[in-house]
Amino acid sequence: MKVIGVKRLHGVSVKGPYDFAELFCCSKLETGKFGGATVEGGGEEMIAMECDPTAVAQFDGLTFPCEVTLKTESRPVRGEWKSVCIGVDRAAVVASKAVKGAQQ
């Protein structure tokens, strides 16, 4: 997955403490007919994905944008089941950097 950034927000509001994170990725823009709608265009689109706040530290040391293999699981988020990033496959990141370094 092409990751362009990650952020974590935490603090205390009038409702109490909060702690959440988001991962920002690029995905190939899907075009075609979907029901009664037609999607046209090309390239990539930005998607935001829920991220476990404890996983944010796993992105330290990466240079964005970067290609990584995400570890995900389904979790309830604000009343819906969503795919949540729970980490990064660091072995895949190291292998990716080694390949890119060899090509330069």
Disulfide bonds with the S-S distance in Angstrom:
none
